[in-house]
């Protein structure tokens, strides 16, 4: 019988993850899943626990939390692949604010749906992204990198005490719209092409969604060996306001100042200004100058819905 390790971030979903543990245990017991459960105690603890699980030949490591927890488990799995000959599959019980990684990987939100996926045991291989900032040690990501406007939105959303999830991101987006600094002039190189322009936002997506409901790349696939890029040029406040609503519906493709591309490798360099960026919703840098990103095809197995 497969052995599952449930890694719980008790702070995820503003404490909802910790409160949900008794219900999750009951569901897992009903499905007769063999598991143990460990709480994280500090940043990047989930990554350490994942590498430990790989060394102990656990079959499935389950991130119980949000996108930050999933990102740490993902990084732990990718690092484990380099030091041990056994790489567990990845599962997720989505109880965080955005749950965008789960959405892109076809992992449903909620306790009952998440535990049912673990019990069914259907797996698929997905691609994993890798990013370095200013030539320093890199980071893996499963959903996407946001550079510029959406990164600042994420920073603002994280400061909110009462609002969370999509509503928190939406309020932060409108706030940043009127506070956002001058868009940096960037050089984006990919597929032997070069774009040089002031850019409000550059989204590099493996998944489809950010912020719990903004569809940066509505047709992206997690297993095609390609990033989907959404590049937004400079626009006035009214234009940006209109685009925010389009991103909520995934209808920004073809709109003025929006460029959609695909690439397996790219660099983004600030020629003027700096680059705030996040990886899977977690702060990557506040004032980066040069980001290099590449896709690594078919890297890990995830437990997900089969349709």
N, C-alpha and C positions, 0 to 999 in steps of 0.2 A: 504493500500500500504506500502511495506517495506520502512523503513527509513535508508539511507546510510550516514555514516560520512566518508568523504575523508580526510585523514591525509597526508599532503604533506610535504615532506622534501625538501625545496627549493634548498638545496645544492647537492642533489643526482644527479648522472650522471654529475658531474661538472657543475651544474646549469641547466641541461636539464629539470629537473622536474619542476622548476619554470616557464621556458619558455613554457612548454607544458600545463600549466593550462588552458589557453583560449580554446585550442583545446579539452581538456577533458570536460570542461563545455559544450561546444557545442554538443559533442557526448552524454553526459549524458542527456542533454535536449532533444535531438532527440529521445532517448530511453524512455523519460518520466519517468526518475528515480528521485525519491524524495531524495534530498541530501543536506547536507551542507558541507563546505570545510574549513579546518583549517590548517594553516602553523605551523610547528614546529619551535621553537626558540632556542633550546639548546639540548645537549645530554640528552637522556631519556625522553624528552618531549612527544614523541609519545606514550610512555608507560603510562604516566600520562593522556594524552588525551583519550587513549583507556579505561582506568579504569573509567574515567568520562563518556564516552559514554555508558559503561555498566550500570552505575548507572542511566543514563537517559533512559535506555531501548532502545537504538538504535539497529536496527536489524543487520546491517552489518558495520563493521569497515574496511575501505579500506586503505591499506598502499600504498601510491604513492611515490615510491622511489626505492631503491635497497635493497640488503640483510640486511643492517644495520637497515633500517626503518622497514622491515618486522620482524626482530628479536625483535625490541622494541615493536611493536604491539603485537607480539606473547607473549612476557613476560607480557604485560599489560593484555591480555586476561586470561592468566593462573593465574595471581594474582587476577584478578577480580572474577574468579570462587570461590575463597576462601572467598570473603567478600560480594558478592551479589548473588541473586538467578537467575540472568539473565546473560547469556554469549552470546554476539553477535557472528555471524559468521565472518570469516575473508575473505576479498577480497584483491586483489593486482593489481595495475597498474604498470607494470615493466618498470621503466625508469632509473635504476641504471647501475652500471658497470658490475656486474657479473650476477645478477638475477638467482642465482642457486636455491634458495628456490622455486621460481616460476616454474623453470624447473622440479624439483622433484615432485612438487604438481600438475603438469599439468596445470599451469597457463601460457598462452602465453605471449611473449614479444610484446611490442608495444601498442600504445594508442587505436587504433581501435579494435584490438583483445581483449585487456583487458577490454574495456568498453562493448563489446559484451558479454563477459563472465558474467559481472555484471548484464546485462540485462536479460540474459537467466536464471540466478538464480540456476543453478545446483550446488548441494553441496555434499561433501563427508567428512567423518571424517578421520582425520589423527592422527598419533602418534606424540608425542612431547618428545624430549630428555631433560634430566636435568643433569647438571654437577656442582660439587663443586671442588674447588681448595684448597688444604691444610686445609680441614675441615671448610672453611669459607662459608659464605652465597652463595648460588648457583645461577645458571642462566639457563633459559630454552633455547632450540634451536630447530629449525625446520629442518635444512638441515644437518649440521654436525659439528664435532669438528676436527680440524687439529692440530696434535702435532708433532713438529720437523720441518722437511724440508719445508713442505707446509705452516706452520705458518710463518716461516721466509720469504718465498716467498710473502705471503700476506702483511707482514710488509713492505717489499721493494716496492711492487707494490703501496702501499698507499702513498709512498713518491714521486712517479712520477707525474710530473706536466703536461706533454704533452701526455703521453700514458695512455689509460684506457681500461677497459674491458679485453677480452681474450689476446689481444696483450700485454697489460701492464703486465699481469700475466706471459705470456710466456717469455718476456724479463727479468722479475724479476727472473724467474726460472733458466734461463741460468746464470744470474749474481750470484745468490746464490750458484749455483753448484760449483763455484770456490772460494766462500768466506765462505761457511757454516762451522761452527765450528765442532769439533769432535762429532760424534753421541753419545748421552748419552746411558749408559747401563740401560735398563729398565726392570722392572718386570710387566708383564701383566697377570692379573688373571681374568678368566671368565669361566663359565660352569664347575667349578671344575678343570679347567686346569690352568697351569702356564707356561708362557714363560719368560725366562730370557736371554736377549741378547742385544748387541748394536743395536739400531734401528734408522735408518735414519728418519723414519716417521711412525706415527700411525694415521690413519684416521678412525674416528668413524662416520658412515654415517646413517642418516635417509633418506636423498635424494640420488641422484646419482652422482652429479657433484660439483666441486669446481672451483673457478677461472674463471668462464665463459666458460670452455671448457676442463677441466681435469676430466675424468670419473673415480673417485676413486672407485665407487661401481656401475658398469653399470647395474646390475640387481636388485638393491635395490628397495624396495617398502615402501611407507610412511604409510602403514596401515596393516603391518604384525606383529606388536608387537616386532620387532627385529631390532637391529643395524646390519649393514653390516660393518665388520672391514677389513681394508686393512693395513697390517703390512709389512713394508719394512725393511729388515736388512741392514747391511753395504755393500756398493758396491763401486767400483772405479769410477772415473769420467766418463769413457767411458760407463760403465754399467748404471750409473745413467742417462747419456745423452740418451741412448737407451730407458730406462724406461720412460723418459719424453714423448717421441714420442708414446710409447704404451699407456700411460695415456691419451694422446690426442684422442686416438681411442677407449679406453676402452678394450684393448687387453692384459693387463698386467697379467691377471689371468693365473696361471700356470708357469709364468716366474721365473727364479732363483731369490731367496731372497725375493720373494713376497708370502705372506701368506694371504688368504682370509678366514674369519670366520664369524659367526653370534652369537650374544649374546643379552640378554635383560639387563644385568648388568655386569659391569667390573670396574676394577681399573687399573691405570697405575702409577707406582712409579719409580722415578729416583733413581737408586742405585749409579750411578756415573753421575755427570753432573746435568743439570737442564732441565726443560720442557717448551719451548716456545709453546703457544697454542692460537688458535683462536676459537671463536664460531660464526658460520654463517658469517665468514669473519671479525668479529670484535675482537680486541685484548682481550683475556681472561687473559693471564698471560705471562710474559716474562721469568721468572725464577721459575716456579712452581716445586714442588717436588712430589705431590701426587694428582692425579685426580680420582674422582669417578663418574661414569656415569651410568644412568639408563634410560630405555625407559618407557614412560607412554602411554599406548595404548588408541587409539580412544579418544583423548582429546578435539579437537576443530573441527568445521566444516569450510571448506574452499570452496569458490566459484571457480570452475574450469571448464575446458572443460570436457564434458561427455565421451569422447572417449580417 
